[in-house]
Amino acid sequence: MDTPLPGVRNRRDSRGVGRRRCRVPGDGFTGRSRYRRDHRWSVGYYAAAYISAVRWSYRDLDHRRWLSRVLVSNLLALRSVAVEFGPAELIDSVAVRPVAFYVGPQIFDNTIAGWIFGKLVSDLAFYLCAISSYERFKSLLVRAEPRA
């Protein structure tokens, strides 16, 4: 019988189907739960921008009927978040983050220092892209207008 890689254990779910999970030592999270945890952080990050955009656009669409107002404000908020953060998320997730997390430990010859380097570089790239996208497409974004 093959011995699994270090940190990988065979598991059986309630139906008896074999499944492998990856475990980082000392983490307490399996690969699947780590994936869910990371996506919850992303949802929380974008939810704040989305909810603010819905509130602002809903307030500005007071001339519409209720259902139309809700639908249009949600679509405008979705467009606003996608335009502002979409290109930054794509560039960060596809190009910058994988390379930074691969090269970082090789540069510093230390995994932890390399991951910190990768995190800083990928966050810097994300925010630079988000800022440039915001500045370029201001006219498409939902913004709070001061009320008199």
Legacy VTK file of the C-alpha trace (Angstrom):
# vtk DataFile Version 3.0
C-alpha trace
ASCII
DATASET POLYDATA
POINTS 148 float
0.000 0.000 0.000
1.245 3.474 -0.849
2.012 5.779 2.016
0.522 9.219 1.473
2.631 12.292 1.271
3.413 13.988 4.579
0.379 15.937 5.707
-2.056 14.047 3.441
-4.419 11.559 5.029
-7.031 9.279 3.538
-10.521 10.016 4.801
-13.895 8.461 4.219
-17.010 10.559 4.185
-20.413 9.360 5.419
-21.095 7.504 2.150
-17.852 5.538 2.409
-16.254 7.145 -0.640
-12.499 7.639 -0.305
-11.211 11.175 -0.288
-7.854 12.813 0.391
-7.455 16.000 2.337
-4.348 18.081 2.633
-3.402 19.311 6.076
-0.782 21.910 6.899
0.943 20.903 10.155
-0.260 22.929 13.120
-2.923 24.695 11.082
-6.032 22.775 12.052
-7.614 23.472 8.641
-7.949 20.976 5.819
-7.457 22.117 2.232
-11.205 22.331 1.613
-11.937 24.354 4.741
-8.976 26.666 4.050
-10.464 27.345 0.610
-13.834 28.168 2.183
-12.212 30.367 4.831
-10.251 32.359 2.237
-13.346 32.927 0.133
-15.319 34.109 3.147
-12.676 36.815 3.610
-13.072 37.852 -0.041
-16.857 37.923 0.231
-16.632 40.089 3.339
-14.180 42.452 1.656
-16.319 42.984 -1.435
-19.611 42.942 0.481
-18.742 46.208 2.200
-18.185 47.968 -1.136
-21.257 46.317 -2.653
-23.601 47.228 0.207
-22.396 50.827 0.198
-22.923 51.064 -3.556
-26.441 49.592 -3.230
-27.331 52.108 -0.520
-26.016 55.066 -2.506
-27.649 54.074 -5.789
-30.938 53.141 -4.079
-31.071 56.577 -2.498
-30.446 58.280 -5.850
-33.141 56.263 -7.667
-36.073 57.501 -5.593
-37.993 58.438 -8.775
-38.447 54.724 -9.671
-40.935 52.193 -8.368
-39.816 49.883 -5.551
-38.994 46.728 -7.564
-37.301 48.631 -10.356
-35.372 50.651 -7.785
-34.091 47.515 -6.029
-33.095 45.747 -9.256
-31.377 48.746 -10.848
-29.521 49.685 -7.659
-28.218 46.122 -7.292
-27.116 45.988 -10.935
-25.374 49.355 -10.633
-23.637 48.204 -7.450
-22.516 44.977 -9.126
-21.139 46.918 -12.075
-19.392 49.329 -9.739
-17.660 46.588 -7.739
-16.758 44.619 -10.888
-15.274 47.654 -12.622
-13.324 48.810 -9.596
-12.007 45.476 -8.283
-12.428 42.997 -11.165
-9.249 43.767 -13.132
-7.207 44.016 -9.934
-8.499 40.668 -8.659
-7.854 38.984 -11.994
-4.290 40.287 -12.334
-3.537 39.502 -8.700
-5.025 35.995 -8.695
-3.743 34.825 -12.060
-0.352 36.479 -12.456
1.118 38.253 -9.462
0.166 36.151 -6.408
1.291 32.737 -7.743
4.606 34.109 -8.966
5.242 36.107 -5.792
4.491 33.144 -3.535
6.711 30.894 -5.662
9.654 33.276 -6.011
9.547 34.722 -2.473
10.787 31.622 -0.614
13.491 31.126 -3.236
14.775 34.680 -2.866
14.901 34.653 0.927
15.716 30.943 1.334
13.113 30.942 4.091
9.483 29.914 3.642
7.919 32.312 6.130
9.908 35.333 4.930
9.110 34.369 1.333
5.394 34.160 2.061
5.454 37.550 3.776
7.262 38.941 0.739
4.699 37.295 -1.576
1.802 38.703 0.436
3.236 42.221 0.400
4.006 42.146 -3.325
0.607 40.721 -4.262
-1.256 43.197 -2.037
0.727 46.069 -3.503
-0.095 44.914 -7.042
-3.784 44.469 -6.153
-4.158 47.937 -4.639
-2.217 49.641 -7.428
-4.513 48.006 -9.983
-7.621 48.847 -7.936
-6.572 52.492 -7.565
-5.766 52.864 -11.255
-9.075 51.191 -12.188
-10.937 53.521 -9.832
-9.259 56.606 -11.288
-9.778 55.468 -14.882
-13.457 54.479 -14.581
-14.840 56.962 -12.028
-17.802 57.744 -14.268
-19.038 54.121 -14.099
-18.822 53.824 -10.317
-21.589 54.464 -7.837
-20.498 57.220 -5.467
-22.088 58.975 -2.554
-23.423 62.348 -3.525
-23.853 64.887 -0.733
-27.489 65.649 -0.058
-28.694 69.178 0.519
LINES 1 149
148 0 1 2 3 4 5 6 7 8 9 10 11 12 13 14 15 16 17 18 19 20 21 22 23 24 25 26 27 28 29 30 31 32 33 34 35 36 37 38 39 40 41 42 43 44 45 46 47 48 49 50 51 52 53 54 55 56 57 58 59 60 61 62 63 64 65 66 67 68 69 70 71 72 73 74 75 76 77 78 79 80 81 82 83 84 85 86 87 88 89 90 91 92 93 94 95 96 97 98 99 100 101 102 103 104 105 106 107 108 109 110 111 112 113 114 115 116 117 118 119 120 121 122 123 124 125 126 127 128 129 130 131 132 133 134 135 136 137 138 139 140 141 142 143 144 145 146 147
